[in-house]
Amino acid sequence: VHKAKGLEAKRVFILQPKGAEMPHKMAKSKWQIEQEWNCLYIAITRAIEELIYVS
């Protein structure tokens, strides 16, 4: 996701493995939690035609 900023793709898949939390349990500070949500936002907004989110 970090290298995807500014790029786009026709189809984007976001996979959330079983047991994965959002934000990550190790994100403790407000800044770390915001960064977790920023990464998800960037991933979601890269899709041009189709976004597939699997939880």
DSSP file (Angstrom, degrees, kcal/mol; ACC not computed):
  #  RESIDUE AA STRUCTURE BP1 BP2  ACC     N-H-->O    O-->H-N    N-H-->O    O-->H-N    TCO  KAPPA ALPHA  PHI   PSI    X-CA   Y-CA   Z-CA
    1    1 A V    >>        0   0    0      0, 0.0     3,-1.1     0, 0.0     4,-0.5   0.000 360.0 360.0 360.0 -38.0    0.0    0.0    0.0
    2    2 A H  G >4  +     0   0    0      1,-0.3     3,-0.6     2,-0.2     0, 0.0   0.863 360.0  44.0 -61.7 -35.6    2.8    2.4    0.8
    3    3 A K  G 34 S+     0   0    0      1,-0.2    -1,-0.3     3,-0.0     4,-0.0   0.555 102.0  70.8 -84.1  -7.4    4.2    2.3   -2.7
    4    4 A A  G X4  +     0   0    0     -3,-1.1     3,-2.7     2,-0.1    -1,-0.2   0.582  65.1 120.6 -85.2 -10.7    0.7    2.5   -4.2
    5    5 A K  T << S+     0   0    0     -3,-0.6     3,-0.1    -4,-0.5    38,-0.0  -0.343  84.7  13.5 -59.0 126.8    0.2    6.2   -3.3
    6    6 A G  T 3  S+     0   0    0      1,-0.4    -1,-0.3    36,-0.1     2,-0.2   0.279 110.8 101.0  89.5 -10.6   -0.4    8.1   -6.5
    7    7 A L    <   -     0   0    0     -3,-2.7    -1,-0.4     2,-0.0     2,-0.3  -0.634  54.0-156.9-102.2 163.1   -1.0    5.0   -8.5
    8    8 A E        -     0   0    0     -2,-0.2     2,-0.3    -3,-0.1    39,-0.2  -0.946   3.3-163.0-135.3 158.5   -4.3    3.4   -9.7
    9    9 A A  E     -a   47   0A   0     37,-2.5    39,-2.5    -2,-0.3    40,-0.4  -0.987  27.6-127.7-139.7 149.3   -5.4   -0.1  -10.7
   10   10 A K  E    S+     0   0A   0     -2,-0.3    40,-2.0     1,-0.2    39,-1.9   0.905 100.6  21.8 -60.5 -41.6   -8.4   -1.3  -12.6
   11   11 A R  E    S-a   50   0A   0     38,-0.2     2,-0.4    37,-0.1    -1,-0.2  -0.995  70.1-168.1-133.3 132.1   -9.1   -3.8   -9.9
   12   12 A V  E     -a   51   0A   0     38,-2.4    40,-3.0    -2,-0.4     2,-0.5  -0.981   3.8-161.8-123.8 131.3   -8.0   -3.7   -6.2
   13   13 A F  E     -a   52   0A   0     -2,-0.4     2,-0.5    38,-0.2    40,-0.2  -0.940   2.8-169.1-109.2 131.2   -8.3   -6.6   -3.8
   14   14 A I  E     -a   53   0A   0     38,-3.0    40,-3.0    -2,-0.5     2,-0.5  -0.981   8.4-166.4-119.8 118.4   -8.1   -5.9    0.0
   15   15 A L  E     -a   54   0A   0     -2,-0.5    40,-0.2    38,-0.2    38,-0.1  -0.900  10.6-170.0-109.3 129.3   -7.8   -9.0    2.1
   16   16 A Q        -     0   0    0     38,-3.0     3,-0.1    -2,-0.5     4,-0.1  -0.907  23.4-140.3-116.5 100.7   -8.3   -9.0    5.9
   17   17 A P    >   -     0   0    0      0, 0.0     3,-2.4     0, 0.0     2,-0.0  -0.165  35.0 -83.1 -59.2 152.3   -7.2  -12.3    7.2
   18   18 A K  T 3  S+     0   0    0      1,-0.3     3,-0.1     3,-0.0    37,-0.0  -0.323 119.3  21.1 -56.1 131.8   -9.2  -13.9   10.0
   19   19 A G  T 3  S+     0   0    0      1,-0.3     2,-0.3    -3,-0.1    -1,-0.3   0.284  89.9 132.1  90.7 -10.6   -8.2  -12.5   13.3
   20   20 A A    <   -     0   0    0     -3,-2.4    -1,-0.3    35,-0.1     2,-0.3  -0.587  44.0-151.3 -76.7 134.7   -6.7   -9.3   11.8
   21   21 A E        -     0   0    0     -2,-0.3     4,-0.1    -3,-0.1    -1,-0.0  -0.753  11.5-117.6-105.6 152.7   -7.8   -6.2   13.5
   22   22 A M  S    S+     0   0    0     -2,-0.3     2,-0.2     1,-0.2    11,-0.0  -0.966 105.6  28.7-131.9 117.6   -8.3   -2.7   12.1
   23   23 A P  S    S-     0   0    0      0, 0.0    -1,-0.2     0, 0.0    10,-0.1   0.602 113.8-106.7 -71.9 163.1   -6.5   -0.7   13.4
   24   24 A H    >   -     0   0    0     -2,-0.2     3,-1.8     1,-0.1    -2,-0.1  -0.233  21.5-121.8 -58.8 143.5   -3.7   -3.1   14.3
   25   25 A K  T 3  S+     0   0    0      1,-0.3    -1,-0.1    -4,-0.1    -3,-0.0   0.706 110.9  60.1 -63.1 -20.0   -3.5   -4.0   18.0
   26   26 A M  T 3  S+     0   0    0      6,-0.1     2,-1.0     2,-0.0    -1,-0.3   0.598  78.6  98.2 -84.7 -10.5    0.1   -2.7   18.1
   27   27 A A    <   +     0   0    0     -3,-1.8    -1,-0.0     1,-0.2     3,-0.0  -0.690  45.1 157.6 -77.8 107.0   -1.0    0.8   17.0
   28   28 A K        +     0   0    0     -2,-1.0    -1,-0.2     5,-0.0     2,-0.1   0.841  43.6  67.1-102.2 -43.6   -1.1    2.5   20.4
   29   29 A S  S  > S-     0   0    0      1,-0.1     4,-2.3     4,-0.0     5,-0.2  -0.355  85.7-113.5 -82.6 162.9   -0.8    6.3   19.8
   30   30 A K  H  > S+     0   0    0      1,-0.2     4,-2.4     2,-0.2     5,-0.2   0.904 118.5  52.4 -58.5 -42.4   -3.3    8.5   18.0
   31   31 A W  H  > S+     0   0    0      1,-0.2     4,-2.2     2,-0.2    -1,-0.2   0.910 108.8  49.2 -61.9 -43.9   -0.8    9.0   15.2
   32   32 A Q  H  > S+     0   0    0      2,-0.2     4,-1.8     1,-0.2    -1,-0.2   0.902 111.6  48.9 -63.7 -41.2   -0.3    5.3   14.7
   33   33 A I  H  X S+     0   0    0     -4,-2.3     4,-1.9     1,-0.2    -1,-0.2   0.909 110.2  51.3 -65.1 -41.9   -4.0    4.6   14.6
   34   34 A E  H  X S+     0   0    0     -4,-2.4     4,-2.4     1,-0.2    -1,-0.2   0.890 107.9  53.0 -61.2 -39.3   -4.5    7.4   12.1
   35   35 A Q  H  X S+     0   0    0     -4,-2.2     4,-2.2     2,-0.2    -1,-0.2   0.870 105.4  54.4 -65.1 -36.7   -1.8    6.0    9.9
   36   36 A E  H  X S+     0   0    0     -4,-1.8     4,-1.7     1,-0.2    -1,-0.2   0.941 112.1  43.4 -60.0 -47.6   -3.5    2.6   10.0
   37   37 A W  H  X S+     0   0    0     -4,-1.9     4,-2.4     1,-0.2    -2,-0.2   0.855 110.5  56.4 -68.6 -34.6   -6.7    4.2    8.7
   38   38 A N  H  X S+     0   0    0     -4,-2.4     4,-2.5     2,-0.2    -1,-0.2   0.904 105.6  51.3 -62.3 -41.3   -4.8    6.3    6.1
   39   39 A C  H  X S+     0   0    0     -4,-2.2     4,-2.3     2,-0.2    -1,-0.2   0.910 110.7  48.0 -62.5 -42.5   -3.3    3.1    4.6
   40   40 A L  H  X S+     0   0    0     -4,-1.7     4,-2.6     2,-0.2    -2,-0.2   0.920 110.9  51.5 -63.8 -43.2   -6.7    1.6    4.3
   41   41 A Y  H  X S+     0   0    0     -4,-2.4     4,-2.3     1,-0.2    -2,-0.2   0.923 109.9  49.2 -59.4 -45.2   -8.0    4.7    2.7
   42   42 A I  H  < S+     0   0    0     -4,-2.5     4,-0.4     1,-0.2    -1,-0.2   0.922 111.5  49.4 -61.1 -44.2   -5.2    4.8    0.2
   43   43 A A  H >< S+     0   0    0     -4,-2.3     3,-1.0     1,-0.2     4,-0.3   0.923 112.4  47.6 -61.0 -44.6   -5.8    1.1   -0.7
   44   44 A I  H >< S+     0   0    0     -4,-2.6     3,-1.0     1,-0.2    -1,-0.2   0.886 110.0  51.9 -65.0 -39.6   -9.5    1.7   -1.2
   45   45 A T  T 3< S+     0   0    0     -4,-2.3    -1,-0.2     1,-0.2    -2,-0.2   0.407  91.4  76.6 -83.4   3.9   -9.1    4.8   -3.4
   46   46 A R  T <  S+     0   0    0     -3,-1.0   -37,-2.5    -4,-0.4     2,-0.2   0.669  71.6 101.7 -83.3 -17.2   -6.7    3.1   -5.8
   47   47 A A  E <   -a    9   0A   0     -3,-1.0   -37,-0.2    -4,-0.3   -36,-0.1  -0.492  44.9-178.4 -75.0 132.0   -9.5    1.2   -7.6
   48   48 A I  E    S-     0   0A   0    -39,-2.5   -38,-0.2    -2,-0.2    -1,-0.2   0.869  82.7  -0.9 -90.4 -48.3  -10.6    2.5  -10.9
   49   49 A E  E    S+     0   0A   0    -39,-1.9     2,-0.4   -40,-0.4   -38,-0.2   0.766 128.1  24.5-112.8 -38.6  -13.4    0.0  -11.7
   50   50 A E  E     -a   11   0A   0    -40,-2.0   -38,-2.4   -41,-0.2     2,-0.5  -0.991  47.9-169.7-144.1 133.2  -13.7   -2.6   -9.0
   51   51 A L  E     -a   12   0A   0     -2,-0.4     2,-0.5   -40,-0.2   -38,-0.2  -0.988   9.0-169.1-119.6 126.0  -12.9   -2.9   -5.4
   52   52 A I  E     -a   13   0A   0    -40,-3.0   -38,-3.0    -2,-0.5     2,-0.5  -0.962   3.1-172.8-119.2 115.8  -13.1   -6.3   -3.7
   53   53 A Y  E     -a   14   0A   0     -2,-0.5     2,-0.5   -40,-0.2   -38,-0.2  -0.939   1.7-171.2-111.8 120.2  -12.8   -6.4    0.0
   54   54 A V  E      a   15   0A   0    -40,-3.0   -38,-3.0    -2,-0.5    -2,-0.0  -0.950 360.0 360.0-115.8 121.2  -12.6   -9.8    1.7
   55   55 A S              0   0    0     -2,-0.5    -1,-0.1   -40,-0.2   -35,-0.1   0.386 360.0 360.0-116.2 360.0  -12.9  -10.1    5.5
